[in-house]
């Protein structure tokens, strides 16, 4: 499903599905009948989160479009929608699914990949991710000068700068949540 909301494109075909939750429950929309509800949390390439919701239920539907003498028939109805979420709301939804006793381990691992703060285990500091970055000529020269004066590598220096800038912005209130508040920022290597 694809939908444009407030100028942003939300597409289940191109976004990364993080997890899904399936429930069967009674909802007012179905007037007491069971509603099969599928909720899938997605993350777009532009780091926006959304939930795709699909509800299936039986309800009485006007089959002849006659206002004076309507004829109703019990039919299966499918209701689909996309709901954009803030990072905080996406994390809250992930936390609800993660803490559910019925959630399988594979789903929990997938949630931990996108929301590491929910993990009961700490992150493995040895796991590295490859990112392709482009620097201006000026920034590249500064980087070379900084590397000449330290024992750092490109990766370790950039990692330190990113963590330092995040902590600074967090202390100023730009970021509300620090996913790793208890971890030492730059542990000494043995």
Buried (B, 14 or more C-beta within 10 A) or exposed (E): EEBEEEEEBBBBEEBEEBBBBEEEEEBEEBEEBEBBBBBBBBBBEEEBBBBBBBBBBBBEEEEEEEEEEEEEEEEEBEBEEBBBBEBEEBBEBBBEBBEEEEBEEEBBEBBBEBBEBBBEEEEEEEEEEEEEEEEEEEEEEEBEEBBEEEEBEEEBBBBBEEBEEBEEEBEEEEBEEEBEEEEEEEEEEE
